[in-house]
Amino acid sequence: MDKTITIYHGSEKIIKKPVFGEGRRHNDFGPGFYCTASEALAKEWAVSALNDGYANCYSLDTEYLNVLNLNSPEYTILNWITVLVEHRVFPVKTPVAGRAKRYLLDNFSVNVNAFDIVTGYRADDSYFDYAESFLNNGISVEQLARAMHIGKPGEQIVIKSEYAFSKLEYRGYNTAAKGQYYELRKSRDSEANRMYFEMLSEDDDGLYIRDIVRGAIKNDDLRIPRNVSD
């Protein structure tokens, strides 16, 4: 069975040879080469308000690679947010957020650096704000799980290990026009915000982070949503 997949990396540059160890340290899942299986999403991520971009295309032979899929039923939304808390810069402005961060790291951490590839939600723009709101006890864990599906932010595929980098094969690129794809990204973000605030107007008696910490709730609690992709 062929285990080769096609993935795309959105950038303002053409990247023929991704380099292991380069890139920002504070991305969602730490250092790595961030891609997606969707060329359209890669084009949205590639552009800015001022510049066109490129959807760089690669093939990746996944045979013998150790893959962590954070969107599999094995993991919960709290595993995902803990990985995010561990790698992104979260401003801890309240005692609730400080206790929440410590509890998540102690009980829901996943060592993403032990894998060649990591897949999971992308916490872009509004979605990062939703995660921060949960950490500050502003939304329940059920609302957080729902929020990660509104607007369909898509999954990201992150190349983590040097071995996985060696399995990447460059296949070319397609241009992403800022006039088209920046507007699509803004529209997606606006729609996600609209749906999010609509969700907040509903009554909710679910589990909040303060309840999770006080109740010493762990990953096996059936009230915590699993990360099952659409």
C-alpha positions as CSV (number, residue, x, y, z in Angstrom):
1,M,0.0,0.0,0.0
2,D,1.3,3.4,-1.0
3,K,1.9,5.6,2.1
4,T,3.0,8.7,0.2
5,I,0.9,11.8,0.8
6,T,0.8,15.2,-0.9
7,I,1.1,18.2,1.4
8,Y,1.4,22.0,0.9
9,H,3.2,24.7,2.8
10,G,1.9,28.3,2.4
11,S,4.6,31.0,2.4
12,E,5.6,34.3,0.8
13,K,8.6,32.4,-0.5
14,I,9.3,29.4,-2.8
15,I,10.8,26.8,-0.6
16,K,12.4,24.0,-2.5
17,K,14.4,22.5,0.4
18,P,12.9,22.9,3.8
19,V,15.6,23.0,6.4
20,F,15.4,21.0,9.7
21,G,15.8,23.3,12.8
22,E,14.7,26.5,11.1
23,G,11.5,28.4,11.7
24,R,9.8,30.0,14.7
25,R,10.1,28.3,18.1
26,H,6.7,29.3,19.3
27,N,4.3,27.8,16.8
28,D,1.4,25.6,17.8
29,F,3.4,22.4,18.1
30,G,6.8,23.8,18.6
31,P,9.6,23.9,15.9
32,G,8.8,22.1,12.7
33,F,7.7,22.6,9.0
34,Y,4.0,23.4,9.0
35,C,1.9,22.1,6.2
36,T,-1.6,21.0,5.2
37,A,-3.2,18.5,2.9
38,S,-5.4,21.3,1.4
39,E,-3.8,23.5,-1.3
40,A,-6.6,26.0,-0.8
41,L,-5.9,26.4,2.9
42,A,-2.1,26.7,2.2
43,K,-2.9,29.6,-0.2
44,E,-4.9,31.3,2.5
45,W,-2.0,30.9,5.0
46,A,0.5,32.1,2.3
47,V,-0.8,35.6,1.6
48,S,-0.8,38.8,3.6
49,A,-2.7,42.0,3.0
50,L,0.3,43.4,1.0
51,N,1.9,40.3,-0.6
52,D,1.0,37.4,-2.8
53,G,2.2,34.0,-1.7
54,Y,3.0,30.4,-2.8
55,A,1.5,27.0,-2.0
56,N,4.7,24.9,-2.1
57,C,3.9,21.3,-2.9
58,Y,5.7,18.2,-1.5
59,S,5.3,14.5,-1.5
60,L,6.0,12.8,1.8
61,D,6.7,9.1,2.2
62,T,5.1,8.3,5.6
63,E,6.2,4.6,5.8
64,Y,8.3,4.0,8.9
65,L,7.5,7.5,10.3
66,N,6.1,7.8,13.8
67,V,2.9,9.9,13.5
68,L,1.0,11.6,16.3
69,N,-2.6,12.4,15.3
70,L,-4.0,14.7,18.0
71,N,-7.3,14.5,16.2
72,S,-7.7,10.8,16.8
73,P,-10.2,9.5,19.4
74,E,-7.3,8.6,21.6
75,Y,-6.8,12.3,22.5
76,T,-9.1,14.9,24.0
77,I,-9.4,18.6,23.3
78,L,-7.4,19.1,26.6
79,N,-4.4,17.3,25.1
80,W,-4.6,19.7,22.2
81,I,-4.8,22.8,24.2
82,T,-2.0,21.6,26.5
83,V,0.3,21.2,23.6
84,L,-0.7,24.7,22.5
85,V,-0.1,26.1,26.0
86,E,3.3,24.5,26.1
87,H,4.5,26.0,22.9
88,R,2.7,29.2,22.2
89,V,3.0,32.4,24.3
90,F,0.0,32.6,26.5
91,P,-0.2,35.7,28.6
92,V,-1.2,34.5,32.1
93,K,-3.1,37.5,33.5
94,T,-5.2,35.9,36.2
95,P,-4.7,33.4,39.0
96,V,-7.3,31.1,37.4
97,A,-5.3,31.0,34.2
98,G,-2.1,30.3,36.1
99,R,-3.6,27.4,38.0
100,A,-5.2,26.1,34.8
101,K,-1.9,26.2,32.9
102,R,-0.1,24.2,35.6
103,Y,-2.9,21.7,35.9
104,L,-3.0,21.1,32.1
105,L,0.7,20.7,31.9
106,D,0.8,18.2,34.8
107,N,-2.1,16.1,33.5
108,F,-2.6,16.4,29.8
109,S,0.8,17.0,28.3
110,V,1.9,15.1,25.1
111,N,5.5,15.0,24.1
112,V,5.2,16.0,20.4
113,N,9.0,16.0,20.0
114,A,9.0,12.2,20.3
115,F,7.3,11.9,16.9
116,D,8.3,12.4,13.3
117,I,5.0,14.0,12.3
118,V,2.2,15.7,14.3
119,T,-1.2,16.5,12.9
120,G,-3.9,18.5,14.7
121,Y,-6.0,21.6,14.7
122,R,-4.5,24.9,13.6
123,A,-4.9,27.7,16.3
124,D,-4.9,30.6,13.9
125,D,-6.2,34.1,14.7
126,S,-9.6,33.7,16.4
127,Y,-9.0,30.1,17.4
128,F,-6.1,31.1,19.6
129,D,-8.4,33.6,21.3
130,Y,-10.9,30.8,22.0
131,A,-8.2,28.7,23.6
132,E,-7.1,31.7,25.7
133,S,-10.8,32.3,26.7
134,F,-11.0,28.7,28.0
135,L,-7.9,29.0,30.0
136,N,-9.3,32.1,31.7
137,N,-12.6,30.3,32.6
138,G,-14.6,32.2,29.9
139,I,-15.9,29.2,28.0
140,S,-16.6,25.6,28.8
141,V,-14.6,22.6,27.5
142,E,-17.6,21.7,25.4
143,Q,-17.8,25.2,23.9
144,L,-14.0,25.0,23.2
145,A,-14.5,21.8,21.3
146,R,-17.3,23.2,19.2
147,A,-15.3,26.4,18.6
148,M,-12.5,24.4,17.0
149,H,-14.9,23.2,14.3
150,I,-16.6,26.5,13.4
151,G,-15.3,28.2,10.3
152,K,-13.5,24.9,9.5
153,P,-9.9,26.0,10.2
154,G,-8.5,22.8,8.9
155,E,-5.8,20.4,10.1
156,Q,-2.1,21.1,10.0
157,I,0.6,18.5,9.3
158,V,3.8,19.3,11.0
159,I,7.1,17.8,10.0
160,K,9.1,17.5,13.3
161,S,12.1,15.2,12.9
162,E,15.2,15.4,10.8
163,Y,14.4,11.9,9.4
164,A,10.9,13.1,8.3
165,F,12.5,16.2,6.6
166,S,14.7,13.8,4.6
167,K,11.5,12.1,3.2
168,L,10.1,15.3,1.8
169,E,10.2,15.7,-2.0
170,Y,9.6,19.1,-3.6
171,R,6.9,19.0,-6.4
172,G,6.6,22.6,-7.4
173,Y,4.3,25.5,-6.4
174,N,1.2,27.4,-7.3
175,T,0.8,31.2,-6.8
176,A,-1.7,32.5,-4.3
177,A,-3.1,35.9,-5.1
178,K,-3.5,38.2,-2.1
179,G,-6.6,39.8,-3.6
180,Q,-8.4,36.4,-3.6
181,Y,-6.9,34.4,-0.7
182,Y,-6.5,37.2,1.9
183,E,-10.1,38.0,1.5
184,L,-11.0,34.3,1.9
185,R,-9.0,34.1,5.1
186,K,-10.6,37.3,6.5
187,S,-14.1,36.0,5.6
188,R,-13.4,32.7,7.3
189,D,-12.2,34.5,10.4
190,S,-15.2,36.8,10.5
191,E,-17.6,33.9,10.0
192,A,-15.9,32.0,12.8
193,N,-16.2,35.0,15.1
194,R,-19.9,35.5,14.3
195,M,-20.6,31.8,15.0
196,Y,-18.6,31.9,18.2
197,F,-20.5,34.9,19.7
198,E,-23.7,33.2,18.6
199,M,-22.7,30.1,20.6
200,L,-21.8,32.2,23.6
201,S,-25.4,33.5,23.7
202,E,-26.7,30.0,24.4
203,D,-27.1,28.7,27.9
204,D,-24.2,26.5,29.0
205,D,-23.8,24.5,32.2
206,G,-20.8,22.5,31.0
207,L,-17.3,21.9,32.5
208,Y,-15.2,25.0,32.9
209,I,-11.4,24.9,33.6
210,R,-12.1,25.8,37.2
211,D,-14.3,22.7,37.5
212,I,-11.7,20.6,35.9
213,V,-9.0,21.7,38.3
214,R,-11.1,21.6,41.4
215,G,-12.5,18.1,40.5
216,A,-9.0,16.8,39.6
217,I,-10.5,15.6,36.3
218,K,-8.3,13.5,34.1
219,N,-8.3,12.4,30.4
220,D,-10.6,9.4,30.9
221,D,-13.5,11.5,32.0
222,L,-16.3,10.9,29.5
223,R,-17.4,14.6,29.7
224,I,-14.3,15.8,27.9
225,P,-14.8,15.8,24.2
226,R,-12.5,13.7,22.0
227,N,-10.6,15.2,19.1
228,V,-12.5,13.5,16.3
229,S,-12.0,15.3,12.9
230,D,-14.9,16.0,10.6
